[in-house]
Amino acid sequence: MSADLSHIETWLFDLDNTLYPAETEFMGLIEGKMTDFMVKATGLPREEARAIQKKYYHEHGTTLAGLMANHGIEPKAFLDEVHDVSMDRLVPDPALRAAIGRLPGRRLIFTNGSLGHAERVLGHLGLDHLFEDVFAIETADYVPKPALATFDRITRLHAIHPPAAAFFEDSEKNLHPAARLGMTTVLVGAHAAASTADFVHHRTHDLAGFLTLARLKDL
């Protein structure tokens, strides 16, 4: 069945593992760079540093937030280093480009990644011209999703009316605050079908197909 999204006027999309499949393992390259950074920051063996990296991610929302809180790391140096990876694993998807292009209203990127990273990925995928703006971790003052304060910040900055907004994410926990605000939530990825969370309104492993079949607002 196609999703009824005819009430949506603002479309929010996460970036990594949402606008390209997680199966590319592109994020694995970035996570490896994060572990390298953790080794340098802590002086610990790689496996111990990686364990702390994962701990920071779960406790703070991002590895960076944990490093800032516990080690006083300057965020730009971290972001520049960990996002310096090859784009070779990412393949442009004409079907997704067309599906996003047909969406009426405003389209925004809402990512815990950096602005520079978002621009590189969107440019490589040929999607950069489809979005009005990028709300990146710098825009959030380095407070990552799923912090409600960050959702409040993006809604104020872009004058978003949550009941008329949809948010597409590969991370279930990041959809919870969106649903609390009244947004329509869509969990994206091969794992989506297994989600039983009541704050997830739609689930899809095929973002392009989902958007192509969705009922949209008549212009």
C-alpha positions in Angstrom: 0.0 0.0 0.0 1.2 3.5 -0.8 1.7 5.9 2.1 -0.6 8.9 2.4 1.8 11.9 2.6 -0.6 14.4 1.0 -0.4 16.6 4.2 3.4 17.0 4.0 4.8 20.4 3.1 8.3 20.0 4.6 10.5 17.0 3.9 13.4 16.3 6.3 16.0 13.7 5.3 18.9 12.3 7.3 22.0 11.8 5.2 24.2 8.8 6.0 22.7 5.4 5.5 19.4 7.1 4.5 20.1 8.7 1.1 22.3 5.7 0.2 22.1 2.1 1.4 23.9 1.1 4.6 25.0 -2.0 2.7 27.6 0.2 0.9 29.5 0.2 4.2 30.6 3.8 3.5 30.0 4.7 7.1 32.5 1.9 8.0 35.2 4.0 6.5 34.2 7.0 8.7 33.9 4.8 11.8 37.4 3.5 11.2 38.7 7.1 11.0 36.9 7.8 14.3 38.6 4.9 15.9 42.0 6.2 14.7 41.1 9.6 16.2 40.1 7.9 19.5 43.4 6.1 19.7 45.3 9.4 19.3 43.0 11.2 21.8 43.1 8.5 24.5 46.5 6.8 24.0 44.7 3.4 24.4 45.1 0.3 22.3 42.7 0.2 19.3 40.2 -2.2 20.7 39.9 -0.3 24.0 39.6 3.0 22.1 36.9 1.6 19.9 34.9 0.4 22.9 35.0 3.9 24.3 34.0 5.3 20.9 30.9 3.1 20.9 30.2 4.1 24.6 30.3 7.8 23.7 28.0 7.2 20.7 25.4 5.5 22.8 25.6 7.9 25.7 26.1 11.2 23.9 24.5 10.6 20.5 27.7 11.0 18.6 31.4 10.0 19.2 32.2 13.7 18.8 29.9 14.8 21.6 31.5 12.3 23.9 35.0 13.5 22.9 34.0 17.2 23.5 32.5 16.4 26.9 35.3 14.2 28.2 38.4 15.3 26.3 37.8 18.9 25.3 38.3 18.0 21.6 38.0 20.9 19.1 35.1 19.7 16.8 36.4 21.0 13.5 39.6 19.0 13.7 37.7 15.8 14.4 35.1 16.4 11.7 37.6 17.3 9.0 39.7 14.2 9.8 37.0 11.5 10.1 35.1 12.7 7.0 38.2 12.6 4.8 37.2 9.3 3.0 36.8 8.1 -0.5 33.4 8.5 -2.1 33.9 5.4 -4.3 31.4 3.2 -2.5 28.6 5.6 -3.1 26.7 5.2 -6.4 24.2 7.8 -7.7 20.6 6.5 -7.8 18.6 8.1 -10.7 15.4 6.6 -9.3 15.9 8.2 -5.9 16.9 11.5 -7.5 13.6 11.5 -9.5 11.6 10.5 -6.4 12.9 13.3 -4.3 12.6 15.8 -7.1 8.8 15.2 -7.3 8.2 16.0 -3.7 6.2 19.2 -3.3 7.3 21.8 -0.8 10.6 22.3 1.0 13.3 19.6 1.3 16.0 19.8 3.9 18.9 17.7 5.1 19.0 17.0 8.8 22.3 15.3 9.7 24.6 14.7 12.6 27.5 14.9 10.1 29.3 18.1 9.2 28.3 20.6 6.6 31.3 19.8 4.4 30.6 16.1 4.6 27.0 16.6 3.6 27.9 18.8 0.7 30.5 16.2 -0.6 28.0 13.3 -0.3 25.1 15.1 -1.9 27.3 16.4 -4.7 28.6 12.9 -5.4 25.1 11.4 -5.4 23.8 14.2 -7.6 21.2 15.3 -5.1 22.7 18.6 -4.0 20.3 20.7 -6.1 17.2 19.1 -4.6 17.6 20.5 -1.1 16.9 24.0 0.1 19.4 23.8 3.0 21.5 21.5 5.2 21.1 21.5 8.9 24.4 19.9 10.0 26.1 19.3 13.4 27.6 22.8 13.3 24.1 24.3 12.8 23.0 22.3 15.9 25.9 23.9 17.9 27.3 20.3 18.1 24.3 19.0 20.0 23.3 15.9 18.0 20.0 14.1 17.3 18.1 12.8 19.1 18.3 15.8 21.5 14.9 17.5 21.5 16.6 20.8 21.7 18.1 20.2 18.3 14.7 19.4 16.8 13.4 22.6 18.4 16.3 24.5 16.8 15.6 23.2 13.3 11.9 23.8 13.5 12.5 27.4 14.7 15.2 28.1 12.1 13.1 26.9 9.2 9.7 27.8 10.6 8.6 24.1 10.2 5.1 23.2 11.2 5.6 19.7 12.5 2.2 18.2 11.6 3.0 19.1 8.0 6.5 17.6 8.1 8.0 14.2 7.4 11.3 12.9 8.7 13.2 10.1 7.0 15.9 8.3 9.1 17.8 5.1 9.4 18.1 5.4 13.2 15.0 4.5 15.1 15.9 6.5 18.2 16.3 9.7 16.1 12.6 9.4 15.0 11.2 9.5 18.6 11.6 13.3 19.1 10.2 14.0 15.6 7.1 12.0 16.4 6.7 13.8 19.8 6.7 17.1 17.9 4.0 15.8 15.6 6.0 14.9 12.5 5.3 11.9 10.3 8.2 9.5 10.7 9.7 7.0 8.2 12.3 4.5 9.2 14.6 3.6 6.3 16.8 0.6 5.7 16.9 -3.2 5.6 16.2 -3.3 9.4 13.1 -1.1 9.2 10.6 -3.9 8.8 11.6 -5.3 12.2 10.8 -2.1 14.1 7.8 -2.3 16.4 8.1 1.3 17.8 4.8 3.1 17.9 6.5 6.4 17.0 7.6 4.9 13.7 4.7 5.6 11.3 6.2 4.1 8.1 9.0 1.7 7.3 10.8 1.0 4.1 13.9 -0.7 2.8 13.5 1.1 -0.6 13.4 4.9 -0.2 13.0 5.6 -3.9 10.2 3.1 -4.3 8.4 4.4 -1.1 8.6 8.0 -2.3 7.5 7.1 -5.9 4.4 5.4 -4.7 3.4 7.8 -1.9 0.3 10.0 -2.2 1.5 13.6 -2.3 -0.2 17.0 -2.0 -1.7 18.3 -5.2 -0.1 21.5 -6.3 
